[in-house]
């Protein structure tokens, strides 16, 4: 599996990210899938993480799946995520 990572912007470039509220964005290409990690801010100033998996499904169409993790849920989300990854790594070895 080939993994490529690219940082597109940081918080300092917030004004350049457009009207969708992105304050940071990076993506990783892993085989036929691309994973986007977008930090966004809503109009109330709340920050959240938008994780998107994208893969080609046809000539010019893409299938996209998205999950939003709110800032107040980061700790619990990461705890569950790390437990799942740990289980998968142990099972593989």
MARRO-719870 format. One record per residue (C-alpha): x, y, z. Coordinates in steps of 0.02 Angstrom, whole numbers, padded with zeros to 5 digits, always signed. Layout:
<nodes>
XYZ ...
</nodes>
This chain:
<nodes>
+00000+00000+00000 +00070+00169-00050 +00028+00311+00068 +00053+00493+00019 +00019+00636+00137 +00000+00819+00093 -00037+00967+00205 -00143+01092+00110 -00164+01228+00238 -00143+01278+00418 -00246+01384+00536 -00149+01539+00481 -00218+01513+00305 -00398+01510+00364 -00451+01652+00251 -00385+01558+00099 -00488+01401+00132 -00652+01472+00068 -00826+01491+00135 -00850+01313+00201 -00763+01354+00365 -00604+01251+00337 -00460+01304+00447 -00347+01155+00409 -00349+01016+00281 -00235+00871+00239 -00259+00710+00142 -00180+00540+00127 -00187+00430-00028 -00191+00244+00014 -00212+00134-00139 -00379+00172-00222 -00442+00275-00076 -00406+00452-00022 -00436+00504+00158 -00466+00688+00196 -00442+00762+00370 -00530+00930+00374 -00536+01041+00527 -00682+01160+00511 -00756+01300+00612 -00942+01340+00612 -01013+01515+00620 -01021+01504+00811 -00833+01470+00821 -00852+01285+00865 -00714+01177+00790 -00743+01001+00725 -00653+00867+00625 -00731+00807+00462 -00656+00640+00406 -00695+00593+00226 -00654+00434+00130 -00665+00452-00058 -00643+00321-00194 -00679+00320-00378 -00838+00230-00430 -00844+00239-00617 -00764+00351-00746 -00795+00520-00667 -00894+00486-00509 -00832+00468-00331 -00908+00378-00183 -00886+00479-00023 -00914+00434+00158 -00899+00563+00295 -00897+00569+00484 -00895+00723+00595 -00811+00723+00765 -00846+00872+00875 -00709+00949+00981 -00790+00897+01145 -00790+00715+01085 -00607+00706+01028 -00541+00619+01183 -00674+00481+01184 -00664+00462+00995 -00474+00441+01000 -00486+00318+01143 -00607+00207+01046 -00509+00229+00884 -00345+00179+00967 -00427+00026+01049 -00493-00031+00879 -00325-00004+00793 -00236-00094+00935 -00353-00242+00918 -00324-00251+00730 -00134-00242+00751 -00133-00379+00885 -00244-00490+00780 -00130-00469+00629 +00027-00523+00723 
</nodes>
